[in-house]
Structure formats: structure tokens, C-alpha cells
Amino acid sequence: MNDLERKILLNPGPGTTSDSVKKALVVNDICPREDEFGDLMQDIVEGLVKIGNGEGEYEACMFPASGTGAVEAMLTSAIGKNSKVLIVKNGAYGIRMADICHSYGLNFDTVHKYGEYPDLTLIKEKLSAGDFTHLAMIHHETSTGMMNPLEDAAELCEELGIDLIVDAMSSYGGYPIDLMKTKVSYLAASSNKCIQGMAGLAFVVFHKDKLDELKDNTRNFYFDIYKQWYHLKEKNQLRFTPPVQISYAFHKAIEETIEETVQARWERYQENWQMLYDLMKELGFTFFLPMEQQSKILMAINLDEKLPKGFDDFHDYLYERNITVYPGVIPENKTFRMAVIGDLNKEDMKYVGEVIREYLANQ
Ligand SMILES: Cc1ncc(COP(=O)(O)O)c(C=O)c1O
């Protein structure tokens, strides 16, 4: 890896990967129908369940897709003809869940507006008044950097006897989600965020009690959770062509997640986030969210007079120095985003601080 430059990706995934994950991409050519490859895939799904402490109770399946594929698989496989889902639509990815349900004609309603913190009392009222069977929520809303209250939502779902569907795209592997404790029914994420692999695989972890329901509900051909899960279990293969090399890298990334432990990764992310937050605060920037709602994985920073030449100029200056920052997506609020997803450390954050100070000094 000597000839590769170190890139500090502060976009919310695909993130900076370790050298060992990069090296894992280079393997002998292999047909993915071979048992040897099937065993690797089985190992991956087992690892995905282990990351959420769900062994024995949970199953997982994978699709060659970006993260949206897993969300689409989860919603279209879980929401049957007699089901109805309430979606917490408080950011771009909540909106995406509603868009998916709309595209497939699934029975759904929404609660909350962009940037609003979920109000569990309101959600409970809505759920109790309607004939809902599922609640769907983003865990970490990557558009605003808000950590939605997963544990509280899980408690509410248990109390009301409904299923909880979670898009944990930008938290699973980087924040300790305990599947057994939260009793999440379905959770979606991808290879290239907090598990720190490369893009190309998306997955759904689900409670094994859901298998019967999943078997009967076939609204989707490619993104059918039951078929995908069954095929790997029974035939030791994915149904359709997997990204072979990406799978080896993902296997390595899962191994590294388990070795580091999700708890230690979460602590590393929080420390890196705090360093960036303190830096930006000291430099006079303000933030879209109050501290208590911040995920400590990503921050949306107000794009005010601190950057008179605009975001693109700031981005380009940092990019030329191997740092990538990310534009914002909050309607009616000009923001940009910085995330700490990936194989990043304190030295990286110090370097980011030096470069940003240098940029501002030269304004
Ligand atoms: C919470 C959340 N859900 C879904 C997605 C969609 O993932 P992808 O862009 O890989 O399709 C993202 C991407 O950032 C996300 O953060």
C-alpha cells in the first residue's frame, strides 16, 4: 500500500478504509458458485449478526447493492398486504423510506418534519389511533446528524406489540446496537459505512421469528429477503452474481470490527467527532442541531459568513490536501457536513484542524 496516499474522508461513507481491508480486495480469481466462496458469504452473514449481539435469535441476508437496496428489501419484504407502517420522516432518509413505500404502493403514513426530534408521545398517539403493524425509523439521520431515539422507539413498539424497522445505515458497527435488547425486527445497513468496508453490498438483519411472514410476502423479485436468505442457507450461494472482491474486503472489515469491538469503535468515533466539533466551535462555526441531539458520528455545520468564498472553494482547498468534506442536504438551511465514519484517528483530526485553520487564515 506504499504507493497509495492517505485520504481522510469526512463524507459519511464510503469512508477511509484500513490498508488491510484494501489489501483483502486482491485475491485469486474464483467462481462465486464454489463452496469456498459460499463459506466466506456464510461467515459474513454470521459476522453481521454478531456485530449486533444477535446470535441465535437473528438472521441476516445480503444483496449486491448500495444501502438503499437493503432499505427497499426490508420495507417491501416486511410490509405485507395487510400491514401498515408509520414512518418517522425527520430527514432525507426518512423521506426516502416514504418514497420507497410510495413506489410499491405499500400502506404507510408519516410523522414529523425535516429536522424535528422524534416525539415518542406523538408517535404513540399516531400508532394507537391507526391500524399500524410496523414503525419505521432511521437510527442515525445522516442528513442532519441526528441520533433518533432507537431504544425508546423499541420500548414503545414492544408495548404496542408492533414491529420495529430500522435503517441503521450510518450507525451499525459504529454504535453499539443490541439487537436482543432492542428487539428490532428488521435492520438495514451497508458494507461501506461504520463496518468500514467498500461499497457494493447491502444487508438486512432480521429476527428469525419473521421468517414465516417473509416467506409469504413476495412483492419484490430481486430484493426478496426470504429467497435471498434461503438460497445462501441451502445452496451456499447468493441468488445472483455477488461482487467477489468486495466480499473479501467486507469479510476483512467485519473481522476488524469484531476485533476492535463496536464499543471501542464508538468511543473512537466520539473522540474524533468531539475534536472536530471543538475545532469548528472555536473557529466560530455554528451547528444545525443542539448538542443533545447530535449523533457524534456526523455534524451538519451552518454555512454562514465564516466561508465567504462558499463551500466549493473550502471543499477544493481541503480536497487538494487529501481531506474530503461533504455538502449539506437540509432544505432551507445552508449547511455542510463532516463525519468520522472510517478508519480515522486523532492524528487525522489534528491534521484536519491544521488545514482548516490555514484555509481560514488565508481568506
Ligand atoms: C441513513 C441512510 N439510509 C440510506 C442511505 C442510502 O445509502 P446508499 O447511498 O448507499 O444507497 C444512506 C446513505 O448515506 C444513509 O445514510
The ligand as an SDF file (V2000), in Angstrom:
LIG
                    3D

 16 16  0  0  0  0  0  0  0  0999 V2000
  -29.4040    6.5510    6.8500 C   0  0  0  0  0  0  0  0  0  0  0  0
  -29.1460    6.2420    5.4080 C   0  0  0  0  0  0  0  0  0  0  0  0
  -30.0130    5.4690    4.7390 N   0  0  0  0  0  0  0  0  0  0  0  0
  -29.8360    5.1380    3.4520 C   0  0  0  0  0  0  0  0  0  0  0  0
  -28.7250    5.5920    2.7600 C   0  0  0  0  0  0  0  0  0  0  0  0
  -28.5620    5.2150    1.3260 C   0  0  0  0  0  0  0  0  0  0  0  0
  -27.4010    4.5190    1.1030 O   0  0  0  0  0  0  0  0  0  0  0  0
  -26.7980    4.4100   -0.3830 P   0  0  0  0  0  0  0  0  0  0  0  0
  -26.4270    5.7980   -0.7990 O   0  0  0  0  0  0  0  0  0  0  0  0
  -25.6290    3.5230   -0.1880 O   0  0  0  0  0  0  0  0  0  0  0  0
  -27.8580    3.8380   -1.2460 O   0  0  0  0  0  0  0  0  0  0  0  0
  -27.7840    6.4010    3.4120 C   0  0  0  0  0  0  0  0  0  0  0  0
  -26.6160    6.9090    2.6990 C   0  0  0  0  0  0  0  0  0  0  0  0
  -25.8720    7.7290    3.1670 O   0  0  0  0  0  0  0  0  0  0  0  0
  -27.9990    6.7260    4.7650 C   0  0  0  0  0  0  0  0  0  0  0  0
  -27.1320    7.4780    5.4380 O   0  0  0  0  0  0  0  0  0  0  0  0
  1  2  1  0
  2  3  1  0
  2 15  2  0
  3  4  2  0
  4  5  1  0
  5  6  1  0
  5 12  2  0
  6  7  1  0
  7  8  1  0
  8  9  2  0
  8 10  1  0
  8 11  1  0
 12 13  1  0
 12 15  1  0
 13 14  2  0
 15 16  1  0
M  END
$$$$
